[in-house]
Amino acid sequence: MTPDISLPDHPVFAVVAQAARELNTEAYVIGGFVRDLVLKRPSKDIDVVCIGSGIALAEKVAAQLLNKPKVTVFKNFGTAMLKTNDGWEVEFVGARKESYRSESRKPEVEQGTLEDDLNRRDFTINAMGISLNEGSFGELIDRFEGMKDLRRKNLKTPLEPGITFSDDPLRMMRAIRFASQLNFDIDPDTFDAIGENKERIKIVSQERITDELNKIILSKTPSYGFKLLFQTGLLHLIFPKMVKLHGVETINKNSHKDNFYHTLQVLDNVAEVSDDLWLRWAAILHDIAKPETKRYNEKVGWTFHGHEDRGARQVPKIFGDLKLPLNEHMKQVQKLVRLHLRPIALVKETVTDSAIRRLLFEAGDDIDLLMQLCKADITSKNHDKVKRYLQNFERVEAKLKEVEEKDSLRNFQPVITGDLIMQTFGISPSKEVGVLKNAITEAILEGEIRNEYEEAFALLLEKGKKLGLTPVTSY
């Protein structure tokens, strides 16, 4: 029975078909585009395989398209790519077969048949094609029953999985990424082969591993992907520090929660409210230093004092090891990890404006993300407790809004700058400049003065006098 599948109504398919006929070659849409077409997932990324030169076909297609798009050629890979004027991206490649040596992740490539090309695909759901050829235009090619696996929500390799993963170890990460993105099961033999070949992941570059990891993190329920990484043993190799969160220790019948599964729950909670990759990374890392700060106290039980500060200090190294960007995103994650306990301390009825000002001052524009992280961090199985905490956070958010509107303290900068202090007292950069600047900031945060020039300058003169400084100018 032919499945109900048809190509979108877009001229690029007819143009590719016409160009292939003129070059006397065969062409097929293949891989992820076909899969997403069946799953009704929007996609404008098309892979075209031809029996012959993909570069020649791409150039022929570009010449026949109305907007005459530029063809980007990758000679080393024998591929070419063009973009249509309405945002469709088409990549062309000649059918090929690949062979690998055990010590290398780079295949030896040679021209092949359509069958050869399908054989080298990672999973059956990605090994389907649609013909663009005269006499069979629009027909589905499904040698490995990919449609059946799509219906069953099942991920399996076209060939023996041990060979597939040994040949290209990144496919192990891709299997878990697709399972997480599509909410599919991994076929038992395929799953077992990941565990058996996990050590091969060491020959894959960190950048490619992290790219797949980020896609798992951005999936709808990222915990599913992380559990698969953990169960296969891949997580132990690519992110051992996270694995250290796993496990529960008991002393005198007192147990702490499993911080690995708690972290995954926080990650899922964040994923429900935000697609922000870096907020999700903050969720992953918010308790990362708990294993080394864990202590048992006879009176209070298990403690993790200082884990937020130690965790924040570890963020740059973790980002560096994983080849994540060491830029403002890293600093944002670091800040969120460092501050993630602060709003919890503000849930009391008697919270002061001063405490709210300090949080606003330190969090700056990340205050909303911080509150999302803190609410996601409430993972108790006691629903009444969760409800009570969330209500408390609502009070804190209302107080934050009230103080912010009154004092405009988000990312505020004191009106008295270091340059102004030096000019006022005729001094060079020194300890006194820092002392005076800090005194002004503290007075504003404590609500003793407003962040306005006249009040702040008057206090500066007063504090300067106590330090034995005499103004040489007035403003």
Disulfide bonds with the S-S distance in Angstrom:
none
